[in-house]
Amino acid sequence: MSIPVDVADLNTALADFGAGYLLSVSTAGRVKAVTVEPRVVDGALHVIGPGRGSVANVQANPQVTVLFPPLAPRGYTLLVDGEASVEGDDVRVAPAGAVLHRPAAHSDGPGPPDGCGHDCKPVT
């Protein structure tokens, strides 16, 4: 089950999650995951100091995903896809799309977070 999240509502949606994971891809095709706590600045996710490996990956391939796992078992995961750019030691992710997702098998879990946007209806 997926629920689209308007990127304009991203700051509100993030209030329902803790730390996330920046997922980037190396030139060798390996996924790198690092823990991040981004904040929304001018409509983009600002990731402070994700590390040299992530910065190198973003420079080689700007397409990234930031994954925020659910705080409650069987809850929704927030996935934010976007194009990243390097700003010094930091990374800026311009969101292209965001979605709350969980498998249909977890439908007995908690409902969608309060801050998911104006139309919190699953898309099946």
C-alpha positions as CSV (number, residue, x, y, z in Angstrom):
1,M,0.0,0.0,0.0
2,S,1.3,3.4,-0.9
3,I,0.1,6.9,0.0
4,P,1.6,9.8,-2.1
5,V,2.9,12.6,0.0
6,D,2.9,16.1,-1.6
7,V,6.5,17.3,-1.5
8,A,5.1,20.7,-0.2
9,D,4.0,18.7,2.9
10,L,7.4,17.1,3.4
11,N,8.4,19.2,6.5
12,T,5.1,18.2,8.2
13,A,5.5,14.6,7.2
14,L,9.0,14.4,8.7
15,A,7.7,15.4,12.1
16,D,6.2,11.9,12.3
17,F,9.6,10.1,11.8
18,G,13.0,9.9,13.4
19,A,16.4,9.5,11.7
20,G,16.5,8.3,8.1
21,Y,18.9,6.7,5.7
22,L,20.4,8.4,2.7
23,L,20.7,5.8,-0.1
24,S,23.2,6.6,-2.8
25,V,24.9,4.5,-5.5
26,S,28.6,4.2,-6.2
27,T,30.2,4.1,-9.6
28,A,30.5,0.4,-9.1
29,G,26.8,0.1,-8.6
30,R,26.9,-0.5,-4.8
31,V,24.2,1.0,-2.6
32,K,25.6,3.0,0.3
33,A,23.2,3.7,3.3
34,V,24.1,6.2,6.0
35,T,22.0,7.4,8.9
36,V,20.9,11.1,8.5
37,E,18.7,13.6,10.2
38,P,17.9,16.0,7.3
39,R,15.8,19.1,7.7
40,V,13.8,20.9,5.1
41,V,15.3,24.1,3.8
42,D,13.7,26.0,0.9
43,G,11.8,22.9,-0.1
44,A,14.8,20.5,-0.2
45,L,16.2,18.1,2.3
46,H,19.5,19.4,3.8
47,V,21.7,16.5,4.9
48,I,24.6,17.6,7.1
49,G,27.8,15.8,6.7
50,P,26.8,12.4,5.4
51,G,30.4,11.4,4.8
52,R,33.0,11.3,2.0
53,G,31.6,8.1,0.5
54,S,28.1,9.5,0.2
55,V,29.4,12.8,-1.2
56,A,31.5,11.0,-3.8
57,N,28.4,8.9,-4.8
58,V,26.3,11.9,-5.2
59,Q,28.9,13.6,-7.3
60,A,28.9,10.5,-9.6
61,N,25.2,9.8,-9.6
62,P,22.8,12.5,-8.1
63,Q,19.7,10.2,-8.0
64,V,19.2,9.2,-4.3
65,T,16.5,8.0,-2.0
66,V,16.1,9.0,1.7
67,L,14.3,6.3,3.6
68,F,12.6,7.0,7.0
69,P,11.6,3.7,8.7
70,P,8.4,3.5,10.7
71,L,8.6,4.3,14.4
72,A,6.0,1.7,15.2
73,P,6.0,-2.0,14.1
74,R,4.1,-2.6,10.9
75,G,3.8,1.2,10.3
76,Y,4.5,3.2,7.2
77,T,7.9,3.9,5.8
78,L,8.5,7.4,4.2
79,L,10.5,7.2,1.0
80,V,11.7,10.4,-0.6
81,D,13.3,10.2,-4.1
82,G,15.2,13.1,-5.5
83,E,18.2,14.6,-7.1
84,A,21.1,15.4,-4.8
85,S,23.8,18.0,-5.1
86,V,26.9,18.5,-3.0
87,E,27.3,21.7,-0.9
88,G,30.7,21.5,0.8
89,D,30.5,18.5,3.1
90,D,26.7,18.5,3.0
91,V,24.1,17.1,0.5
92,R,21.0,18.9,-0.7
93,V,18.2,16.6,-2.0
94,A,15.6,18.2,-4.3
95,P,12.6,15.9,-3.8
96,A,11.0,14.6,-7.0
97,G,8.4,12.5,-5.1
98,A,7.6,11.1,-1.8
99,V,5.4,8.2,-0.6
100,L,4.4,6.5,2.5
101,H,4.6,2.7,2.0
102,R,4.1,-0.5,3.7
103,P,3.3,-4.0,2.5
104,A,-0.4,-5.0,2.3
105,A,0.5,-7.8,4.8
106,H,1.0,-5.0,7.4
107,S,-2.5,-3.5,7.0
108,D,-3.3,-4.4,10.6
109,G,-0.6,-1.9,11.7
110,P,-1.2,1.7,12.7
111,G,-2.8,4.2,10.3
112,P,-0.8,6.7,8.3
113,P,1.0,9.4,10.2
114,D,-0.9,12.7,10.9
115,G,1.4,14.8,8.8
116,C,1.1,12.8,5.6
117,G,-0.6,15.6,3.7
118,H,-4.1,16.5,2.5
119,D,-5.1,13.2,0.9
120,C,-4.0,10.3,3.1
121,K,-5.6,7.6,1.1
122,P,-3.8,4.4,0.2
123,V,-3.2,3.7,-3.5
124,T,-3.4,0.0,-4.2
